[in-house]
Amino acid sequence: MPGKLKAKIVAGRHLPVMDRASDLTDAFVEVKFGNTTFKTDVYPKSLNPQWNSEWFKFEVDDEDLQDEPLQITVLDHDTYSANDAIGKVYIDIDPLLCSEAATVISGWLPIYDTIHGIRGEINVLVKVDLFNDLNRFRQSSCGVKFFCTTSIPRCYRAVMIHGFVEELVVNEDPEYQWIDRIRTPRASNEARQRLIFLMSGELQRKIGLKVLEMGGNAVVGYLQCFDLEGESGLVVRAIGTACTLEKISTLPATATLPSNSSPSKDMKDSPQAAPSTLGCRSTHSSPVHSASSRLSQGFSVSVPTLLFAGMGSGGSAGKEAGPLKALLRQQTQSALEQREYPFFTLTSFPPGFLLHLGGVVSARSVKLLDRIHNPDEPETRDAWWEEIRQEIKSHTKALGCHAVVGYSESTSICEEVCILSASGTAAILSSRFMQDGPLETDHRFEEVAPPGCGFCHIPYDELNIPFPAQLTYCCCCRRYKVPDVLFTTIDLPTDANVTGKGCLIQARLCRTKKKAQGEGNAMAISNLLPFLEYELHTQLMNKLKLRGMNALFGLRIQISVGETMLLGLASATGVYLTALPSPGGIQVLGKTPSDITYEQHISNMQKKINDTITKNKELYEINPPEVVEEIIGSPIPEPRQRSRLFRSHSESSDEVSEIDLSHGKKDAFVLEIDDTDAVEDIHALLTDSPTPAGFYSCNTEIMPGIQNWTSAIQMFTSVRVFRLNNINLTNQGLNKVFSDLCENLLKSLYFKLRSLVPCCLCHLNFTVAIPEDELIQVAVTAVAMSFDKELTLENGKQSGDKTLIKGLSEVGSHPSAKDRCSSWIEQLRLKAHTIRRGSVKTTSSMEKASPLPEGRSRSLRSNRSYSGSSVAVVRMTPLSFIPGAKIIKYLGIINMFFIRETTSLREEGGVSGFLHTFIAEVFAMVRAHVAALGGNAVVSYSMKECVFMENPNKNQAQCLINVSGDAVIFVRESELEANSVQPQSATTQTSNGGEGT
């Protein structure tokens, strides 16, 4: 399918001084696509050139339009020497290839240099003329829409969900090529940046082809990752869920979301939630290849994960459902032998789609990297991931489920060792949504269970479960069996019955290892991994009990490997599910010889734990209804058959049954102090800093138990790097350092966001890494959402005028931040040389559309109504929605990769100033590209990669960042309501809204 790409260079502004004699610049522009390059005329002696070039036309295939970015290079003309580079702009053409998206890219885009950062702006116009081609052998996938959101997009409904799609491409890393020794750092960085843009486009096109073969037209939950394997090469991989989406064409103006509505309410009321319009079938089927690696050590979830996945799984049928359940299992078994298990990257679903949850399933594998000999044949990496997925399928089958939801994949690389990780939640999906589903009889079985507790009922046979678990009857319907604890990787279902509020629960662990090379290093990591994951689950269970809760949602476990240590971070949102039994207390048990002082110490710890549990129940408003004792039953009557959840324990279960475990009316969770690790667990349990008054936090999109959201939101990103000075730290010392690093990061966020109280930090996404030996890096992205009941809609409109103390990176991202922030924050912003480098103004990306002075531009925020013109400031949020607003159009996916390097680290404010500046520049570039597409917000924003490398002795540092999100157009619900009440004065209200809010 041939196409014609047209580009026009209009003007530039705020360019840097390149000629020392005249303090001006002789700038011109090179426009390159593929192997074709055009140049503008040289505009002499100006920092604000006006080129107004002709239309540069490129006639290319649509395959090239998807693979290649449009590359715009701004240079300074020199007569007697080589032209000096000012910076580059990469423009992704893919958003223009969809009929429903934008038709033109027009606006001011930052000119970016990998050494100096942003160096001015350039105004460009880009159009694409595409000719339809019905050739079935074509290699392009134009028209396939991509969404980063892990739920069905707001203005679409799902006609069918086809299943799992995955792809990866490999290539040699330019950073490790021989020519890199003789070229400049700028040339090396630009070669790497361009290659990643090319690989990303190729990967997206190949996944689109798979979707077209399935009969779909969209990819939802698109997750793209980069694996920097050093000398072994560069791998770009992606997974997603193939769907057939249909645009909701007719929406009355009155059918808007209430300002305090959550995504769950929206999904219940929107047409996309209609069960009759949603189908599902699995098409993921590929043979398992043998890995051509020197070492392949796979890790199953048999020890840590299945144990807790079983504890955290659903229930079983009642007495009358036994034969039906057996028949159901036989039909499921025979059907599953003929087809593959479907994977879903979605974390939230329409009501009725999710029937049962079986618990978390995960798999890890340690591999030795070898050099990529042929980039066109990445069979080795494909085989590695296929092994992981097959192991996930076997665990899913053991839990009596036929699908994996909330599925994700990740890697951690150190030297030549790579840890592959995959996790998800085993589930049973409604057969009404399955085109070839095996569970046809499940309709009659499930219709009896209420929707608020059905997903908690166990999907497996309680008599043949592969792990010990304590089951009771559901506290809601009291007919089916449920476990005592539920672990999942998805968001809380929309119709779940929850008591009280939720909270963020984190488990942090650091373990030392000896330096080694090759297979010895891989074996050492292999031996550590199962115990590391087991201890993370134990910490999660301890902290869950301490808060008086019984379920985890949004569970994400990260394992990062370094030369001398392993880091583990598990984050989840704890809630109290009404259907599950009330959790027991925590009992501390000592094993040393009788000592009065020691017994008093144990007694004090026990009292402190009991007081903490009581306070947490009051704080999170956990007051479960009383359940009649006769209703609660256990399929495992003997205490010795219960899961032994305490760690470092060597006695028999007969001895355990003699211990008094009672705490109130429930069995207690025993912590036995028999070694230093057990003391460490108690210390980690009791030293977590409490959340300040007025703050709540969770890593899911919406905090369970809070419904009255306002439109006041604030996104932030923060990165902290900690260098270990003492290389002889023990496990306990490293644990304290790592835990303090995470705790202090959260404390700083609470302090900077204190003016938003009461508020909730939603979608807290922690990323940990060990970029170098003795260096620990923690990055967090989240959004602060206000839920003040007394906040009126009018105050919500004016939230942009409030004096907010921003997070680290958000401080410098607005040009009028100095008018809004306190003086010390402003001094930090100026000292770090933030986005003002090159006199760049983020909000000036569409200066012509805003007649207001610069000082008032921020007060607009994104509250201006959209009527075909662009807005001053693009809003950014990691959520898939914007409170108090309605998304009316998706413009395409934003997937950008940046490299920043400096040889003057100390002069730029050290590590903090360097990272602050870089992240602020990334924000500015993302906003500018979205505004150029005609959008006014980025939803589902995430920073997938943040790799920092430092050489303090040479005053050098380098950072690589990959960000993604969905560019959208949204309108305020208040404006929609006003337009519906007075349609005749819509134009007048629009203009007034632009000036008055």
Beta strands, then each sheet from edge to edge (+ up, - down):
strand 1: 2-13
strand 2: 27-33
strand 3: 36-39
strand 4: 56-61
strand 5: 70-76
strand 6: 84-91
strand 7: 104-113
strand 8: 117-130
strand 9: 145-146
strand 10: 156-171
strand 11: 218-228
strand 12: 234-247
strand 13: 296-299
strand 14: 354-368
strand 15: 403-414
strand 16: 417-429
strand 17: 471-473
strand 18: 481-483
strand 19: 486-487
strand 20: 498-512
strand 21: 551-561
strand 22: 565-577
strand 23: 586-590
strand 24: 662-663
strand 25: 666-667
strand 26: 669-673
strand 27: 695-697
strand 28: 713-723
strand 29: 759-769
strand 30: 775-786
strand 31: 875-876
strand 32: 885-902
strand 33: 937-951
strand 34: 956-972
sheet 1: 4+ 1- 8+ 7-
sheet 2: 3+ 2- 5+ 6-
sheet 3: 9+ 11+ 12- 10+
sheet 4: 13+ 14- 16+ 15-
sheet 5: 17+ 18-
sheet 6: 19+ 21+ 22- 20+
sheet 7: 23+ 26+
sheet 8: 24+ 25-
sheet 9: 27+ 29+ 30- 28+
sheet 10: 31+ 33+ 34- 32+
end
